Amino acid sequence: MGSLGMIRKELGYLIVHEAHHRGLAMVSVRIFGRKLPQEILYGQWDREKKRSLR
């Protein structure tokens, strides 16, 4: 596996790992009886909104 393959593998791991922690945080909030606003649930995926904040 060349260096590009290793970079792709590491990047994939980082994305999956971040999603895992995000899921844990969301479940924890729900266990304590709270609801998360849609902006928090899906805000990080809204690229148009991110562009307007720059």
C-alpha positions in Angstrom: 0.0 0.0 0.0 1.5 3.3 -1.1 1.4 6.5 0.9 -1.7 7.7 -0.9 -3.5 4.5 0.2 -2.4 5.0 3.8 -3.7 8.6 3.7 -7.1 7.4 2.4 -7.3 4.8 5.0 -6.4 7.2 7.8 -8.9 9.8 6.5 -11.6 7.2 6.4 -10.8 6.2 10.0 -11.0 9.8 11.2 -14.4 10.3 9.6 -15.8 7.1 11.0 -14.3 7.9 14.4 -15.8 11.4 14.5 -19.2 10.0 13.5 -19.0 7.5 16.3 -18.4 10.2 19.0 -21.1 12.4 17.5 -23.5 9.5 17.8 -22.5 8.8 21.4 -23.1 12.5 22.3 -26.5 12.5 20.6 -27.6 9.3 22.4 -26.4 10.7 25.7 -28.5 13.9 25.3 -31.6 11.8 24.4 -31.1 9.5 27.4 -31.3 12.6 29.7 -34.6 13.6 28.1 -33.4 16.5 25.9 -34.0 17.2 22.3 -31.4 18.6 20.0 -32.3 21.3 17.6 -32.2 20.5 13.9 -29.3 23.0 13.5 -27.2 20.9 15.7 -28.3 17.5 14.3 -27.7 18.4 10.7 -25.9 21.8 10.8 -22.4 20.4 10.2 -23.6 18.9 6.9 -25.1 22.2 5.6 -22.3 23.5 3.4 -24.2 26.5 2.2 -24.7 27.7 5.8 -21.0 27.2 6.6 -20.1 29.3 3.5 -22.3 32.2 4.7 -20.6 32.2 8.1 -17.2 32.9 6.6 
